[in-house]
Amino acid sequence: MDLEEMPHPAKKWLRATAIYLVTVIAATWPFVLTFRSRLPSLVDPLQHLWLMRWYRACLLEGRIPLVCDEIQYPLGAPLGNFSPLHLQSILFVALRFFIDNDLLVYNLLWMIGFVTTGLGTYALARQLVESEPAALLAGLLAMISGPMMVHSHCHLELIYLGGFPLFLLAWIRFIDMPSAPRLAASVGALILLSMCAAYYLVFASLIGALYVAYRGVVEARQRNLSWLSRRIGWLVGFGLVCLPILAFLFYPQAWSVANGRTLGRSRAEFDFFHLPWWTYLTPSPGHRLAEYLPFDPYAAARVSGEGTAYLGIVSLTLLLAAWRWGSLVKSVRFLWLALGLFAVLSIGSRFPYEGESIGLPSGWLWDWYPPFRLIRVAPRMKFFVAVIAAILASGAYARLESRLPSKRLRASLFVAVASAAILDLAHIRYPAALVPPLPAGYRWLLDRDPDAVWLEAPQMASGGANEVNSLSMYWQSQHRGRTTAGYSGQTQWPLDNLVSWASPFIHYRLTESTYPAESNEQFDLVTEADPASYLWVYLHEHRLPYVVVHLWSGDGHPGLDLMRELLEPAKVYEDELLAIYESDRLPIPVHPVVLCTKGWKGRAIPPQDGLVRPIGESAELVIYNPSPSPNLVLGLRARGLGRARRVRLHSKGEVLADWTLPRTEQRIVTSPTLSLPQGFSRLLLSCDGSIPLGPGGHQFDGVGGPVGLLVSGLHLTDQLAEKRRVAANSSSNGEVPR
Amino acid sequence: MSKRLREAALVAAAYLACLVGATWPWPQNIAQQLPALSGAVLHDLANFEHRFQDRTIKADSTPASNDRPPGGLSPSQPLAWLVYSAGRILGGSPVLAFNLTWWTSVLGIGLGTYFLARRVHGNAACAALAGGMVMLSGPIRLRGAGHLDVLGLGVLSLAILAWLRWMEKPTTARLSTACCGVVGVACTALIHVSTFGAILILGFLAEIARRVRQRDLIPAVAIARGFGWLLISATLAISTWGLHRDEIQALSGSVAPAGTRGEYEFWAAPLWSYFLPAAGSRLAPLLEFEPFQAAGIEGKVHEASSYLGVVTLVFLVRAVLWPPGMERGRIWWFAFALLLALSIGACLGLRDHLPPLRWSRLPARFHLGVVLVSALIASASIRDWLRGHDSMTRRLVALVGLACLVLADGSGFLLSPAELPREPTLRASVFAPANATIGPPRRILEIPLADGPDDVLAGLQSYWNLDRADVPFASSTVLPRSAFDRQFGWNCPVRVERVRDLEFPRAGSFETFDLVRNADFDAYIWLYLRVHGISRLLATESVEGLDSPRFDLTRLRSKLANAILHEDKRGFVVDTARLPTPATPVVMTTTGWLDRQAMPGGGGRRVASKAALAAFDPEPTGRVRLAIEAASFRHARTVRAIVDGRAVATWTVAARESRLYLSPPFQLPAGVQTITLASEGEESPRTRPGDSTERFSLVVMALTLQRAESDGRVASSAAMEPIR
């Protein structure tokens, strides 16, 4: 189609919007029919919904959204640990005024994400490829590309990709010919992109720099050496305008890091995510063509959704044609360069090769380019690859189309190519999950005790992407009670270190069918503890008056049945979905219990130690003594880090025990007999120094700050009771007690 | 030395260097180590040495010798054998001579391709690269540990070259050369003959098409060419028949199961295997998964992996987009497509009607032709690509870069060099004539009875048994030993897969031997040895210097303890005369029992209209019952069990559905007796060309001989329960 034949701009955009809308509906059929009751999945979308509802609640209630103390009890959830969803939340709040259905609003936002991605790419393509159908096709190909379709199930922010082509368009225009309006447009586009997804801000900085470098080289070749110097001022100005806005937008993230609520992204996590190169060429599960593959390479290579990036047969064929016959796109060399760069970067930071790990450019960027340390999934650069590939493909399409003599043939070609792309890239019977309504148990509990605080079982760590965790937090946004549940994108290590790992309800223990044992169960570091006593102490120490057990999660958590038997005396409510227990109704412990509380760092698994929890220079132990017995003995299995460590056990300034633990091996030491009062006592375990951890890979994820001691076991015993028990056993066996 | 010869010498030296690098450190110990101790290598070595020593299979040396066609013993490899013999005549050890054959074969592949590619596109550097691409391609590297016959690909290239020269200028000299080339191809493997035949046909069709277009069918030159075509075709047919007659008969004859349709279907190469590097390729780790494993067909990776190499693939794609100029370019593209289709088994229907396609059990081997043709096309594309570079330096850098990539991609020859292990002392002593205590025996059954060409122990046994007058019940063959397996193999109580079972032999009557159920091991082995006149059992638990094979024969050793003549930690020898006479009735299959057939619920064996069972009852006055589970072929048949000329049971065996049939109680005379199963007629299962024509009447799933109780019921009513 010639430029002269193009319809009126408004009509064009309306037409493009309609085409993209129909395309998304077709590619995700029959999801649109269930927009009111279903979500693309039950994990991340529910977290997104909670966050957007939290923003809305703060707006309506006049609160500052920085920390939500209603979830992730007892510390509360810092906003900075979540994907910010700026733009999506603004739209949510606006739409929610008109539509009283969270799910419908979420799905409309989801649809907007898709369509704006198409429109953004369309806008860029219209500038770079002077063909309306080719531009339409570019938007369509980018919109339903493999990365978009895969992540549409989970990540609302990532499918707001339309900001990227808009930024690229504004940036190209700004760099080519700087002016104040173009500077404003670039700043606006970058901010918009950042509000779509924080990841894209980091990626955009790369493509922005690449374009400047590319143009710099081109101009230098033409001996236009002043080209760059004439733009330095503009670039500085761009930075100066953007930085304060970005600082405002991402203040919660900075706050979270500054307050130790998150440790930032670790290199181990960054290294973990990678994308096989062939995924760009290979249909992934869900695509029609995947069914015709002789085997499932994704399953064979154990590739997760983050590692899938199929571009589609149409994009790939047109890319091949673009390589062979050229692409009618402006700045085509830059686009090929960008495609190659992002494709390489998306592969990840390391590649395993015959037992060795080979460093890749992403890893080098992580080392040398600090903004890269803000992200954890380098393969998400595949989104930019999809857009650039779509633009290049549309250039090839424009060339092909230009050879067709009649308008009808050109229209037929467009329909055929677009249909092929939809058929290829559509997810067959797009899976969507039904969202269960708020269980009645929550209302019952809050009616009974409006200030109730409860533990949600199975209990997940703060980074636990799990239906129980997500649903619990979404339901929380409806009932507004205070709960331990809550899944943030970034793990809140202080919370998990304080309550999650030591919890008797932690989900990975509940997957054991024999958990908890009748007696002598291990809870985190604490060995041979009496389960009923430990449970009581844990709930009372953390001031959790209620436990809400999700009965519907039982299939994956067989240990929940045994745990419920322990809780049975405290049951106050039960229906098909929830059982509620009141802590105060549990029997008071008859065995002494020790519990790790403050100062204990994350769980780590160094090969020579097994499971350990490190401490810095001090950590708190809470001991519950059921009777005023002077016969308690505390056992500790640990080793020093860096050197042999002198470790002391204090209570109210008094040294109860003094040990020296070697550096080389885990050693068991026991305290003298402890005279502790009946009830709760707080002891301090101190260490005579600590060292910052070196690059320990994922072994020490979540272990922030210096470490002095690696503790692998804690044991508290009442010696007198133990002697009585042994004597009783011996006499029942006919032995003479010694 | 002419320029071309100098070039060729340079290229040969480069190939040699590449090959040394790709197979290092094997070349350090070339005189002592074989490329691998695989069944295929040992089989070829034994075969070459056997022929070199001019030995023949004696009719009385093995129970099944008459049924083991020489073609079944080994594919004819005259050319490789000639090289081997030259090595031996020059004083080399068998190992060195074998290695010489290996190296000349692989280098021959490179050089043959080089000469052909040079002819096809005229660029020496790219032709040299083409040779490297073929020499280091997946199918060649994966066959590094054996199959010397298919490594004769270089001869195929030279034959095509000679044919092309004749096509260009049909002189008598060139025609003679072409015919020599054809004979050369016939001297390699049948798969190369088939490949050459396919290219020849394509060339002929292309020639006809060209002449029709040019209206040039009449002139004298066309007549001369017509004669040439005939002569070349006749030479190919005659030399192939002369050199491979036995193999062709075994594969395409009516006797099943060699080269069955199902086998052909199974051994096709997956299309994706041309693109995905498999085990051995240095690029394989880039996939992050093993494709053959992912597809659940890791067992055929050595035969079906067809990876062309990244350079070949890239330039093949480029050739599709920018077709390069080549001599008779269309023939190469058509040949590429045809051979590709053949290799992936797409021409299964064609196989039914074209006997030459039945000359290979393994259609995947057509990928050797695909590798050759794709290298020709890709190297021509490389030549065009290099022409796009304006400076000589750039071209050189690009070429060296590509060569490095070819080498890096293809340097993973799947070799595991090892010395030929010495024969275990005990085993050697059994065959030593001077050892009066132990032997020499006439018939020896080796434990375990190894099976198939890929079995290392079978290969070693074949090699060790070369210079012995008495060939025991052990050897390795390339084609299935149909007659041997039917009569002696499948029903053997000490087959390799049975011996691998750590519970074997079980106490009591709980063993299954092929069709025979609930048999007592002591009774069954006694009968088996007695029927086949075997005087010694020779058990090999392990071989010094080899981690594998290794068998735990503790239970068997203790079971046979009373009859052991001599033993050490690696094996033992049993005097079969000392084995106790059975205490229970026992039966085994002997003649007339044909191949296995899959049936719903399990596998059975086809049975001819007359089949024999050997049976023994230790109490001649007692009564026994014979039970068989069987189905009749196509329609119901009357089956009689005859002992000593008297029918002891008559059944009407239903068609299709397998049922249990019990004889009335009957008496077996003393000693080993024959029970004949006589069925009413037999039919051929052939429904389409290529199917087996062997006639049969029944499919028997299981059988047993049990003592009859006084009440007339079979002693163990559940005796047939474990059949499925």
Interface residues (C-beta under 8 A of the other chain):
Chain A: P276 W277 W278 P294 F295 D296 P297 A299 A300 A301 V303 L320 R324 F351 P352 Y353 E354
Chain B: P270 W272 P285 L286 L287 E288 F289 E290 P291 Q293 A294 A295 G296 L321 W322
